[in-house]
Amino acid sequence: MKRLSVILTLTAAMLGFIPSHLAAADDVVDTLGFIVKTQNAEALEVLVEDKGLEIGPLITYPNPSDEVLEVFGCYFIVTIPQELHSIQNSIVDELETLPGVEYVEPNLSIPVELHVEQGTMQESFQNPFNMPDTFDDPYTPNDPMFPNQYGPQITKVDWAWNLSTGEGVKIAILDAGFDVHHEDLIDNLDLENAYDFTDDDTIVDGLQHGTWVTGIAGAKIDNGIGIAGVAGNSSILPLRVIGGSGQLHPYLVKAIIYAADKEARVISMSIGTIVPSQTTEDAIDYVWERGVFVCASAGNSNKDELPYPASYGHVMSVGGTDSEDERWDDGDHGSNFGSNVDVYAPADSIFTTDLDDSYGYPSFPSGTSFSAPHVAGLAALIWDVHPDWTNQQVWDKIIESADTITIDKGKVLRMNACKALDIVPGITEHPVAETAEWKVLSSIGQRIVLKYHDLPQGFHASIFDATGRKVDEIESPAQKGVLTWGENHSPGVYFIVLGDKEVSVQKVILIE
């Protein structure tokens, strides 16, 4: 059995809370007691009653699934009253020796020093970066502030949007508070299942940090306002895990499990601590087995190390780069690095959503809190195209498709959404028969109705995306000369091959 010591410091892994001070001993709120995993609840209850302690289940959110209760019903929070703190160590010794106990670890509440004033943003509507036009045919959304975003360009997300916008894939953002009424977020938010674990209610407002992160991953694309999120048609599940005192654990544990319960396919955590937690790792291993992809910030300490949860084996750790494709480093703070950082993504001077329908660049600091939601969005893009893939396949695709770039610490991988979706830049035209005469009759949502002047009944049509991958087949349209298609596919460039013994026509179309 492993007993985890009470560590009194918090790492600088969370953008809105970086750099954290090293908490002094008298800063740590230790009245929360301990988390006990045991297969013998009766023995634990006897000790608790005998010592005058308090006990409760780890899982307290409404309507947990039967599977969650089966797996995590053996985790309990034991609270030691203030008057017994002088004998706390002996109580822990007794807890550890109880029959059925697998481990005991501290249930810590660690205060966090905010290093950025609430509401501080540098609003700008001009692109300050001179990005080379290195893409043959990127997709340009109609969001008016998209030119302020260099992230989708440098990672080729704008090319990927031709095929995928993360339609229907749910991303859980575990953070410190959200503006759930923001004009560019509200259409993508899963407010029915949003939850605040710090207050045990459904009101998830709080610090602006979560609003920044959410905009990067899932601001609505092509709605004519604001910016475009990496997965701009995904579903975002906002979960608050940081309260006013800065408590992270066990709210993080509960939120991780809850996210899987609510069918999130991706979990993004722009948070971190140097305090290891077996319970948190158990939760991450559980959701991984449920097929969830998990990523977290690599931290802003400018060191060859990782905080938790980025250190856990089933979490993709995401370092940070800048607009010049170099490691983000402003001197005082910078992206952590080293062999344990799995992949990098933009982290410096990111234009994103802010409170009260506003937008801008967080004035200070930049950080890997911004890089993690880029990768979370990429996972959603991949799953939109490959809904049957496992989380391991998504993980492997992100890594194998990443660009190798050279930073001050050597060669590293930086995400490339274009390659992750197997797009070959340069496919801008397809052969079209001279007799092909298509006419758009109407467009309803993503359904488009086309007419070909000599289209017979009973023919076969194959639909391909811009990479040449077959995405659909159509047989025997009901009306001669009319083809209806597109309602189940993301916006992008497609071409149609009409194939029988007499007809072979290709035509590029754009679903709008």
C-alpha positions in Angstrom: 0.0 0.0 0.0 1.3 3.5 -0.9 0.8 6.4 1.5 1.1 9.8 -0.2 2.6 12.5 1.8 0.9 15.9 2.2 2.8 18.1 -0.2 2.4 21.8 0.4 3.1 23.3 -3.0 1.2 23.9 -6.2 2.8 24.0 -9.6 2.6 26.7 -12.2 0.6 24.7 -14.7 -2.6 26.7 -15.0 -2.7 29.7 -17.2 -5.0 31.9 -15.2 -3.3 30.9 -12.0 0.4 31.1 -13.1 2.8 31.4 -11.5 1.4 30.0 -8.3 3.4 30.8 -5.1 4.7 28.0 -3.1 2.1 27.5 -0.4 3.4 27.8 3.1 2.4 25.3 5.7 -0.2 27.5 7.2 -1.7 28.1 3.8 -2.8 24.5 3.4 -6.4 23.7 4.4 -6.0 20.2 5.8 -9.5 19.8 7.4 -10.7 17.9 4.3 -9.2 14.7 5.7 -8.4 11.7 3.6 -9.6 9.6 0.7 -9.7 6.0 1.5 -10.1 3.2 -1.0 -11.4 0.0 0.7 -13.2 -3.2 -0.1 -14.4 -3.4 3.5 -16.7 -0.5 4.1 -18.0 -2.0 7.3 -14.6 -2.0 9.0 -14.1 1.6 8.0 -17.4 2.7 9.3 -16.7 1.0 12.7 -13.4 2.9 13.0 -15.0 6.2 11.9 -17.8 5.8 14.5 -15.4 4.8 17.2 -13.1 7.8 16.6 -15.8 10.4 16.1 -14.8 11.0 12.5 -17.1 11.9 9.5 -17.4 9.8 6.4 -19.0 10.2 3.0 -18.8 8.7 -0.5 -16.4 10.1 -3.1 -19.1 10.2 -5.8 -21.8 12.7 -4.8 -22.9 14.2 -8.1 -26.6 13.5 -9.1 -27.5 10.3 -10.9 -24.1 8.6 -11.4 -24.2 5.5 -13.6 -24.3 2.0 -12.2 -20.8 1.4 -13.7 -19.4 4.4 -11.8 -21.0 3.3 -8.6 -19.6 -0.2 -9.1 -16.1 1.0 -9.7 -15.9 4.0 -7.4 -18.3 3.0 -4.7 -15.3 1.8 -2.6 -13.8 5.3 -2.4 -14.7 7.3 0.7 -13.8 10.7 2.1 -13.0 10.6 5.8 -12.9 14.0 7.5 -11.0 14.5 10.8 -12.6 17.2 13.0 -10.4 20.1 14.1 -10.2 18.9 17.7 -8.6 15.6 16.6 -5.9 17.1 14.3 -3.3 16.6 17.0 -3.7 12.8 16.7 -4.2 12.9 12.9 -1.1 10.8 12.1 -2.2 8.0 14.5 -5.6 8.0 12.9 -4.1 7.6 9.5 -2.0 4.8 10.7 -5.1 3.0 11.9 -6.9 3.7 8.6 -4.0 2.2 6.7 -4.0 -1.0 8.7 -7.8 -1.7 8.4 -8.6 -4.9 6.6 -9.6 -4.2 3.0 -7.9 -0.8 2.7 -5.9 -0.4 -0.5 -4.6 3.1 0.2 -5.1 6.3 2.1 -4.2 9.7 0.6 -4.7 13.3 1.7 -7.7 15.1 0.5 -6.0 18.5 0.0 -7.3 22.0 -0.5 -4.5 24.1 -1.8 -5.0 27.9 -2.1 -3.9 29.4 -5.5 -2.5 32.8 -6.0 -3.9 34.5 -9.1 -1.2 36.1 -11.2 -3.5 37.9 -13.6 -6.2 40.4 -12.7 -9.8 39.4 -13.5 -11.0 40.9 -16.7 -7.5 41.9 -18.0 -7.5 41.6 -21.7 -5.7 43.5 -24.5 -8.4 43.9 -27.1 -7.2 44.1 -30.7 -8.8 43.4 -34.0 -5.7 43.5 -36.2 -3.5 40.5 -36.8 -0.1 41.3 -35.1 1.6 38.3 -36.7 3.1 38.0 -40.2 2.1 34.5 -41.0 3.4 33.2 -44.3 0.7 31.8 -46.6 2.0 28.3 -46.7 -1.3 26.5 -47.3 -2.6 25.7 -50.7 -6.3 25.7 -50.0 -7.3 26.4 -46.4 -10.9 26.9 -45.4 -11.7 30.4 -44.3 -14.6 30.7 -41.9 -16.9 33.7 -41.9 -16.1 34.6 -38.2 -14.9 38.2 -38.5 -12.1 38.0 -35.9 -10.6 34.8 -37.4 -7.6 36.8 -38.8 -6.5 37.5 -35.2 -6.0 33.7 -34.7 -2.6 32.4 -35.8 -3.1 29.0 -34.1 -5.4 27.4 -36.7 -3.1 28.5 -39.5 0.2 27.4 -38.0 -1.2 24.0 -37.1 -3.2 23.8 -40.4 -6.5 23.5 -38.6 -7.9 25.8 -41.3 -7.1 23.1 -43.9 -8.7 20.5 -41.7 -12.0 22.5 -41.6 -12.6 21.4 -45.2 -13.4 18.0 -43.9 -14.2 18.3 -40.2 -15.4 20.8 -37.6 -15.8 18.3 -34.8 -19.5 17.9 -35.4 -21.3 16.3 -32.4 -18.1 15.2 -30.6 -18.3 16.2 -26.9 -15.3 17.9 -25.3 -15.3 18.2 -21.5 -13.4 21.3 -20.3 -12.4 21.0 -16.6 -11.5 24.5 -15.4 -12.2 27.4 -13.1 -15.4 29.0 -14.4 -17.1 29.8 -17.6 -19.2 32.6 -19.2 -22.0 30.2 -20.4 -23.9 33.1 -22.0 -21.1 34.2 -24.3 -22.4 34.8 -27.8 -19.7 32.7 -29.5 -19.9 29.7 -27.1 -23.5 29.3 -26.1 -24.6 27.4 -29.2 -21.9 24.7 -28.5 -22.3 24.4 -24.8 -23.9 21.3 -23.2 -25.6 23.3 -20.4 -28.0 20.5 -19.6 -25.0 18.6 -18.1 -22.8 21.4 -17.0 -21.7 21.1 -13.4 -19.8 23.0 -10.7 -18.1 20.5 -8.4 -16.9 23.2 -6.1 -20.5 24.1 -5.1 -22.3 20.9 -6.1 -24.7 22.8 -8.4 -25.2 23.5 -12.1 -24.0 27.1 -12.1 -20.5 27.0 -13.5 -19.6 30.7 -13.6 -16.4 31.8 -12.0 -13.0 32.9 -13.2 -12.5 33.9 -16.9 -9.9 31.2 -17.4 -12.4 28.6 -18.6 -13.9 31.1 -21.0 -10.5 31.6 -22.6 -9.8 27.9 -22.9 -13.3 27.0 -24.2 -13.1 29.6 -27.0 -9.9 28.0 -28.3 -11.4 24.5 -28.4 -15.0 25.2 -29.4 -16.0 28.7 -30.2 -18.8 28.4 -32.8 -17.4 28.4 -36.4 -19.2 30.1 -39.3 -21.7 31.9 -37.2 -20.6 35.4 -38.5 -19.4 36.5 -35.1 -16.2 36.4 -33.0 -13.7 33.6 -33.7 -13.5 30.0 -34.8 -12.7 27.2 -32.3 -10.5 24.3 -33.4 -13.6 22.1 -33.2 -16.1 24.8 -33.9 -19.1 22.5 -34.2 -18.3 20.3 -31.2 -20.3 20.0 -28.0 -18.5 21.6 -25.0 -19.3 20.3 -21.5 -18.1 22.9 -19.0 -17.1 21.5 -15.6 -15.9 23.7 -12.8 -13.2 22.1 -10.6 -11.5 25.2 -9.1 -13.3 27.0 -6.3 -12.5 30.3 -4.6 -10.0 28.8 -2.3 -8.2 27.1 -5.2 -9.2 23.6 -4.1 -8.4 21.1 -6.9 -8.8 17.7 -5.3 -11.1 15.8 -5.2 -13.2 18.0 -7.5 -11.0 17.0 -10.4 -11.5 13.3 -9.7 -15.3 13.7 -9.7 -15.3 15.8 -12.8 -13.2 13.3 -14.7 -15.5 10.4 -13.9 -18.6 12.6 -14.5 -17.4 13.6 -18.0 -17.2 10.0 -19.0 -20.7 9.4 -17.5 -22.0 12.2 -19.7 -20.5 10.7 -22.8 -17.6 13.1 -23.4 -15.1 11.7 -25.8 -12.4 14.2 -25.0 -11.3 15.7 -21.6 -9.1 18.8 -21.6 -7.4 20.0 -18.4 -5.5 23.3 -18.4 -4.6 22.8 -14.7 -1.9 21.2 -12.7 -0.3 20.5 -9.4 2.9 18.9 -8.1 0.7 16.9 -5.7 0.3 13.3 -7.0 -3.0 11.6 -6.4 -3.6 7.9 -6.7 -7.4 8.6 -6.8 -7.0 11.0 -9.7 -4.9 8.5 -11.6 -7.5 5.8 -10.9 -10.1 8.1 -12.4 -8.1 8.8 -15.5 -7.3 5.1 -16.0 -11.1 4.4 -15.7 -12.1 6.9 -18.3 -9.3 5.7 -20.6 -10.8 2.2 -20.4 -14.2 3.8 -21.3 -12.6 5.1 -24.5 -12.1 8.8 -23.5 -9.1 10.8 -24.9 -7.5 13.0 -22.2 -5.0 15.8 -22.5 -3.5 18.4 -20.1 -1.2 21.3 -20.1 2.5 20.6 -19.7 3.0 23.5 -17.3 4.7 26.9 -17.4 7.7 26.5 -15.1 10.3 26.5 -17.8 11.6 23.2 -16.6 12.3 19.7 -17.8 9.4 18.2 -15.8 5.6 17.8 -15.9 2.9 18.5 -13.3 -0.1 16.4 -12.6 -2.4 15.4 -14.3 -0.1 15.8 -17.4 2.3 13.3 -15.8 -0.2 10.4 -15.7 0.3 7.7 -18.4 -3.1 8.0 -20.0 -2.9 11.8 -20.4 -1.4 13.5 -23.5 0.9 16.2 -22.2 0.8 19.4 -24.3 3.7 21.9 -24.4 3.4 25.4 -25.8 4.8 27.2 -28.9 4.6 30.7 -30.2 3.7 32.3 -33.5 7.2 31.7 -34.8 6.9 28.0 -34.1 9.3 28.2 -31.3 8.9 27.1 -27.7 6.9 29.7 -25.7 9.3 31.4 -23.3 9.0 34.9 -22.0 11.9 34.8 -19.7 10.1 34.5 -16.4 7.8 31.7 -17.5 7.8 29.3 -20.4 6.6 25.9 -21.5 7.9 22.9 -19.7 9.9 20.7 -22.0 11.6 17.3 -22.1 11.0 13.8 -23.3 7.8 13.5 -21.3 6.0 16.3 -23.3 4.1 14.4 -25.9 3.2 17.2 -28.4 3.2 21.0 -28.6 0.6 23.5 -29.7 0.2 27.3 -29.8 0.3 28.9 -26.3 1.6 32.4 -26.7 -0.6 35.5 -27.4 -3.7 33.6 -28.3 -6.8 35.6 -29.3 -9.9 34.1 -27.7 -13.3 34.6 -26.1 -13.6 36.6 -22.8 -16.3 37.5 -20.4 -19.4 39.4 -21.5 -19.3 38.7 -25.2 -15.8 40.2 -25.5 -12.7 38.9 -27.2 -9.0 39.6 -26.9 -5.5 38.5 -26.0 -5.0 37.8 -22.3 -2.4 40.4 -21.4 -0.4 38.2 -19.0 0.6 35.5 -19.0 0.6 33.2 -22.0 0.8 29.6 -21.2 0.2 25.9 -21.9 -3.4 26.4 -20.7 -3.9 27.5 -24.3 -2.1 24.7 -25.9 -4.1 21.8 -24.3 -7.5 22.9 -25.9 -5.9 23.0 -29.3 -5.1 19.3 -29.0 -8.5 18.6 -27.5 -10.1 20.2 -30.5 -7.9 18.2 -32.8 -9.0 15.0 -31.2 -12.6 16.0 -31.9 -11.8 16.7 -35.5 -10.3 13.3 -35.9 -13.3 11.6 -34.2 -15.7 13.5 -36.4 -14.1 11.9 -39.4 -13.4 8.5 -37.8 -16.2 8.0 -35.2 -15.3 4.3 -34.8 -11.7 4.8 -33.8 -10.5 4.1 -30.3 -8.9 6.7 -28.1 -5.5 5.0 -28.7 -5.9 5.4 -32.4 -6.7 9.1 -32.0 -3.7 9.4 -29.7 -1.4 7.7 -32.2 -2.7 9.7 -35.1 -2.0 13.0 -33.3 1.6 11.9 -32.6 2.4 10.3 -36.0 0.9 13.2 -38.0 2.6 16.0 -36.0 5.3 18.1 -37.6 8.9 17.8 -36.3 10.1 21.3 -35.4 13.3 22.5 -33.8 13.1 24.5 -30.6 15.7 25.7 -28.2 15.6 22.3 -26.5 16.0 20.2 -29.6 13.5 18.5 -32.0 9.9 18.2 -30.8 6.5 17.4 -32.3 3.9 20.1 -33.0 0.3 19.2 -33.9 -0.7 19.3 -37.6 -4.4 18.9 -38.1 -4.0 18.7 -41.9 -1.9 15.6 -41.7 -4.0 14.2 -38.9 -7.0 14.1 -41.2 -4.9 12.7 -44.1 -5.3 15.7 -46.2 -2.9 16.3 -49.1 -2.5 20.0 -49.7 -2.7 21.0 -53.3 -5.9 19.2 -54.2 -7.8 22.2 -55.5 -9.3 20.9 -58.8 -10.8 17.7 -60.0 -11.6 16.7 -63.7 -15.1 17.7 -64.8 -16.7 16.3 -67.9 -17.5 18.9 -70.5 -21.2 17.9 -70.3 -21.5 18.3 -66.6 -24.0 21.0 -65.8 -24.9 21.0 -62.1 -27.3 23.6 -60.7 -27.9 24.2 -57.0 -31.7 24.2 -56.6 -31.9 24.8 -52.9 -29.9 24.5 -49.7 -31.5 23.6 -46.3 -28.9 23.5 -43.5 -26.2 21.2 -44.7 -28.5 19.5 -47.3 -27.9 20.6 -50.8 -30.1 19.8 -53.8 -28.3 19.6 -57.2 -29.6 19.0 -60.7 -27.7 17.5 -63.6 -29.2 18.1 -67.0 -29.0 14.4 -68.1 -29.1 12.5 -64.9 -31.0 9.2 -65.3 -32.9 7.4 -62.7 -31.4 4.3 -61.2 -27.7 5.4 -61.4 -25.0 5.0 -58.7 -23.1 8.0 -57.2 -20.0 8.0 -55.0 -19.1 11.0 -52.9 -15.5 11.7 -52.1 -13.9 14.3 -49.9 -11.0 16.5 -50.9 -8.4 13.9 -50.1 -10.0 11.3 -52.3 -11.5 9.3 -49.4 -15.0 7.9 -50.2 -17.5 9.3 -47.7 -20.8 8.3 -49.1 -22.7 6.4 -51.8 -26.1 7.2 -53.3 -28.4 4.9 -55.2 -31.5 5.7 -57.4 -32.6 9.2 -56.7 -36.4 9.4 -56.7 -36.6 12.3 -59.1 -34.9 12.1 -62.5 -32.1 14.5 -62.8 -32.1 15.6 -59.1 -29.5 14.6 -56.5 -30.0 15.5 -52.8 -27.1 15.0 -50.5 -25.1 16.5 -47.6 -27.3 16.5 -44.5 -25.1 14.1 -42.6 -21.7 15.6 -43.6 -19.6 18.5 -42.4 -19.1 21.6 -44.5 -16.3 21.3 -47.0 -15.2 20.5 -50.5 -16.5 17.2 -52.0 -16.7 15.7 -55.5 -19.2 13.4 -57.0 -18.4 10.4 -59.2 -21.4 9.3 -61.3 -20.7 5.8 -62.4 -22.4 3.3 -64.6 -21.6 2.0 -68.1 -22.7 5.3 -69.7 -22.0 8.1 -67.2 -18.8 9.1 -65.5 -18.8 12.7 -64.3 -16.9 14.4 -61.4 -17.9 17.7 -60.0 -16.6 19.6 -57.0 -19.3 21.0 -54.7 -19.2 23.0 -51.5 -21.7 22.3 -48.8 -22.5 25.6 -47.1 
